[in-house]
């Protein structure tokens, strides 16, 4: 079992250009997959929930660095009026494939879609954090359909979600948004997913390890801003106090990795990942400074917290006199990051 969090890290080195995202529609596919849970092993839908981007015929500019988020607008509640709440972070989106026209369309990996993506009751998560492939500028009719399975995590938590020998159903109020590289809204979908059912679960629930990870609101959109010559000469640093909080009843490890191969901007400018370093400060455990990379790297190995929260400061920084930053075009560069906690 693992827990993942996606955040954004931004380098502000100047101006932002605008993108024409008109004439793009954002639609939901016609199927509603069934998530039926029959054991403590959890479940995954057989069918897909599909998100669709459509562009009508005609010459229109491409849309780089687009992103899709999903958030809950309320609790995942039982439909029987009992008030039972299905834990949001136990439901995940798993991207499977893309389809549509014209061929060839970008794949899940080419777009840069993370998997799995657990829901978060208190905020949005990204199904597409920062697409590495722009929406096409083809003159043809363009339809990009992204197919997702939904999964319910295994675990003893399911014991409290069943209703004896009866089946208990749940509905999840979801809101999907697609934005362009300048964070301008392209489309929005409000949708209530009504096809979650927990059946009678036989046998005792499994004994499980408990652990969690949380990124503070401020650290979830980390910013390194270069405004003065000294920022380039001496290096730039920002610290988010109590930016990372973990809770665990077992020894654990936290890793970080970038979901894109480079920092990028809506103007298609690029910067290498390793211009930015990361380290944790304060807290308890063995901490490891790293340069950002697409490879998951451990940043802390800690002992059990005995189910009490332990917080770390997150420091993002650059080294002085990095020629790559001196030569960078003024722009807003960003990259999505994944923090992951696993037991050890």
HELIX and SHEET records of a PDB file:
HELIX    1   1 UNK A   88  UNK A   90  5                                   3    
HELIX    2   2 UNK A  108  UNK A  111  1                                   4    
HELIX    3   3 UNK A  156  UNK A  161  5                                   6    
HELIX    4   4 UNK A  229  UNK A  234  1                                   6    
HELIX    5   5 UNK A  273  UNK A  275  5                                   3    
HELIX    6   6 UNK A  323  UNK A  326  1                                   4    
SHEET    1   A 6 UNK A 221  UNK A 225  0                                        
SHEET    2   A 6 UNK A   2  UNK A  12  1                                        
SHEET    3   A 6 UNK A 332  UNK A 343 -1                                        
SHEET    4   A 6 UNK A 252  UNK A 258 -1                                        
SHEET    5   A 6 UNK A 297  UNK A 302 -1                                        
SHEET    6   A 6 UNK A 286  UNK A 287 -1                                        
SHEET    1   B 4 UNK A  24  UNK A  28  0                                        
SHEET    2   B 4 UNK A  49  UNK A  55 -1                                        
SHEET    3   B 4 UNK A 142  UNK A 152 -1                                        
SHEET    4   B 4 UNK A  43  UNK A  44 -1                                        
SHEET    1   C 5 UNK A  24  UNK A  28  0                                        
SHEET    2   C 5 UNK A  49  UNK A  55 -1                                        
SHEET    3   C 5 UNK A 142  UNK A 152 -1                                        
SHEET    4   C 5 UNK A  91  UNK A 101 -1                                        
SHEET    5   C 5 UNK A 117  UNK A 118 -1                                        
SHEET    1   D 5 UNK A  35  UNK A  37  0                                        
SHEET    2   D 5 UNK A 185  UNK A 198  1                                        
SHEET    3   D 5 UNK A 168  UNK A 179 -1                                        
SHEET    4   D 5 UNK A  67  UNK A  72 -1                                        
SHEET    5   D 5 UNK A 125  UNK A 128 -1                                        
SHEET    1   E 5 UNK A  35  UNK A  37  0                                        
SHEET    2   E 5 UNK A 185  UNK A 198  1                                        
SHEET    3   E 5 UNK A 168  UNK A 179 -1                                        
SHEET    4   E 5 UNK A  76  UNK A  78 -1                                        
SHEET    5   E 5 UNK A  85  UNK A  86 -1                                        
SHEET    1   F 5 UNK A 211  UNK A 215  0                                        
SHEET    2   F 5 UNK A 237  UNK A 248 -1                                        
SHEET    3   F 5 UNK A 310  UNK A 317 -1                                        
SHEET    4   F 5 UNK A 277  UNK A 281 -1                                        
SHEET    5   F 5 UNK A 290  UNK A 291 -1                                        
SHEET    1   G 2 UNK A 262  UNK A 264  0                                        
SHEET    2   G 2 UNK A 270  UNK A 272 -1                                        
END                                                                             
